[in-house]
Amino acid sequence: MKTLLVTGASGFLGWHVCRFPLPGWRIVGTHWQNKEGIFPKTEFLQLDLREKDHIWKSLKAIRPDAVFHLAAHSGTAFCEEHPDQTYPLNVAATANLAEMCSERKIKLIFTSSEQVYDGSKEHYTEDDVPDPRNEYGRQKLEAEQFINEIHPESAIV
C-alpha cells in the first residue's frame, strides 16, 4: 500500500483530499492546531512545519510515496499585516519540504494560489508572468520558485 502525506489536512482543501482516498493508498493528514478539522477515519499527526526537524522526523516515520503540501497561512489580510509570522510556513517550510522530498525521491504536489497573478485576466496559463499584488501572493510565488529550483519534478497547482 502506498502512503500519501497531506499537510494542512484540517483545512478546507485538505479535508476534501482526505475525504476521497484513492484505492490502495493510506492517507496520513497533518495539523498544527485543529485536529478536529481532519476528515474522520483519517490517520493524523500534529506537525509544526515551521520546524525543519519535525518535518524530517515525520517523513522518516511515515515514509510517504507522495506529499500534498496544502498547509498555509492563507488569509490575505493576515499575511499583509503579519508577513514575519506567515513567511516561515508559507515559504520556508515549503522550501524545506521540497528539499527533503527531493532527497528522498518523494513526489511533491504543492498548492499555490491565483494570487501570484495580478487579477487582470479571468484565466491564466503557465505561460503568464506572475505579478502578485499582495503579501500572500508574493509568498506563494517565492515558494513556487524554491520548489522549481530544489525539486523541479514537483507539481505546482
C-alpha positions as CSV (number, residue, x, y, z in Angstrom):
1,M,0.0,0.0,0.0
2,K,1.3,3.5,-0.9
3,T,1.2,6.4,1.6
4,L,0.1,9.9,1.0
5,L,1.1,12.6,3.4
6,V,-1.3,15.6,3.4
7,T,-0.1,18.7,5.1
8,G,-2.9,21.0,6.2
9,A,-5.4,18.2,6.3
10,S,-7.6,20.2,8.7
11,G,-8.1,22.9,6.2
12,F,-10.8,23.1,3.5
13,L,-8.8,21.5,0.7
14,G,-7.1,19.0,3.0
15,W,-10.4,17.9,4.4
16,H,-11.7,17.1,0.9
17,V,-8.5,15.4,-0.2
18,C,-8.7,13.1,2.8
19,R,-12.4,12.6,2.2
20,F,-11.8,10.8,-1.1
21,P,-8.9,8.4,-0.7
22,L,-7.6,6.6,-3.7
23,P,-7.9,2.8,-3.5
24,G,-4.6,1.3,-2.4
25,W,-3.4,4.5,-0.7
26,R,-3.0,5.1,3.1
27,I,-3.6,8.8,3.9
28,V,-1.9,10.5,6.8
29,G,-3.0,14.0,7.4
30,T,-1.2,16.7,9.4
31,H,-2.5,19.5,11.5
32,W,-0.9,22.1,13.8
33,Q,-3.8,23.3,15.9
34,N,-7.1,22.0,14.6
35,K,-7.2,18.2,14.6
36,E,-11.0,18.3,14.8
37,G,-10.9,19.7,11.3
38,I,-9.5,16.5,9.8
39,F,-11.9,14.2,8.0
40,P,-12.9,11.3,10.3
41,K,-11.2,8.0,9.8
42,T,-8.0,9.8,8.5
43,E,-4.8,8.9,10.2
44,F,-3.3,12.1,11.5
45,L,-0.4,13.6,13.4
46,Q,0.4,17.0,14.8
47,L,3.3,18.6,12.8
48,D,4.8,22.0,13.1
49,L,6.0,22.6,9.6
50,R,8.0,25.6,10.7
51,E,10.4,23.3,12.5
52,K,12.7,21.5,10.0
53,D,13.4,18.7,12.5
54,H,9.7,17.9,12.8
55,I,9.3,17.6,9.0
56,W,12.4,15.3,8.8
57,K,11.2,13.1,11.6
58,S,7.7,12.8,10.2
59,L,9.0,11.9,6.7
60,K,11.2,9.3,8.2
61,A,8.5,7.8,10.3
62,I,5.7,7.9,7.7
63,R,7.8,7.1,4.6
64,P,5.3,8.7,2.2
65,D,5.3,7.9,-1.5
66,A,3.8,11.4,-2.2
67,V,3.1,14.6,-0.3
68,F,0.3,17.0,-0.9
69,H,1.5,20.2,0.6
70,L,-1.7,22.2,1.3
71,A,-0.8,23.9,4.6
72,A,-0.6,27.6,4.5
73,H,-1.5,30.8,6.3
74,S,-3.9,31.7,3.5
75,G,-5.6,34.8,5.0
76,T,-4.7,37.6,2.7
77,A,-5.2,40.3,5.2
78,F,-3.3,38.4,7.9
79,C,-0.4,37.8,5.6
80,E,-0.3,41.5,4.7
81,E,-0.3,42.5,8.4
82,H,2.0,39.8,9.7
83,P,4.5,38.8,7.0
84,D,7.1,37.7,9.6
85,Q,4.6,35.3,11.1
86,T,3.4,33.8,7.8
87,Y,6.7,33.5,5.9
88,P,8.0,30.6,8.0
89,L,5.0,28.4,7.0
90,N,4.2,29.8,3.5
91,V,7.8,29.9,2.2
92,A,10.5,28.4,4.5
93,A,8.5,25.3,5.3
94,T,7.7,24.7,1.7
95,A,11.4,25.0,0.7
96,N,12.4,22.6,3.5
97,L,9.7,20.1,2.4
98,A,10.8,20.4,-1.2
99,E,14.4,19.7,-0.2
100,M,13.6,16.7,1.9
101,C,11.2,15.3,-0.7
102,S,13.9,15.7,-3.4
103,E,16.5,14.0,-1.3
104,R,14.1,11.1,-0.6
105,K,12.7,10.9,-4.1
106,I,9.2,11.7,-2.9
107,K,6.6,13.1,-5.2
108,L,5.5,16.6,-4.1
109,I,2.3,18.3,-5.1
110,F,2.1,21.9,-4.0
111,T,-1.0,24.2,-4.0
112,S,-0.2,27.7,-4.9
113,S,-2.7,30.5,-5.5
114,E,-4.2,32.6,-8.2
115,Q,-2.9,35.5,-6.1
116,V,0.5,35.0,-7.7
117,Y,-1.1,36.9,-10.7
118,D,-2.4,40.5,-10.8
119,G,-6.0,39.6,-11.3
120,S,-6.4,41.4,-14.6
121,K,-7.5,38.2,-16.5
122,E,-10.1,35.6,-15.9
123,H,-7.9,32.6,-16.9
124,Y,-4.2,32.2,-16.6
125,T,-1.8,29.7,-18.1
126,E,1.7,28.6,-17.2
127,D,2.9,31.0,-19.8
128,D,1.5,34.0,-18.0
129,V,4.0,36.1,-16.0
130,P,3.3,36.2,-12.3
131,D,2.7,39.6,-10.8
132,P,1.4,39.3,-7.2
133,R,-0.3,42.3,-5.7
134,N,-0.3,41.2,-2.0
135,E,2.0,39.6,0.5
136,Y,0.2,36.2,0.3
137,G,0.7,36.1,-3.5
138,R,4.4,37.1,-3.1
139,Q,4.9,34.4,-0.6
140,K,3.3,31.7,-2.7
141,L,5.3,32.8,-5.7
142,E,8.5,32.6,-3.7
143,A,7.5,29.1,-2.5
144,E,6.9,28.1,-6.2
145,Q,10.4,29.4,-7.1
146,F,12.0,27.4,-4.4
147,I,10.2,24.3,-5.4
148,N,11.1,24.7,-9.1
149,E,14.8,25.2,-8.1
150,I,15.0,22.5,-5.4
151,H,12.6,19.7,-6.7
152,P,11.6,20.5,-10.3
153,E,9.8,17.2,-10.7
154,S,7.1,18.5,-8.3
155,A,3.6,19.5,-9.4
156,I,2.6,23.1,-8.6
157,V,-1.2,23.5,-8.8
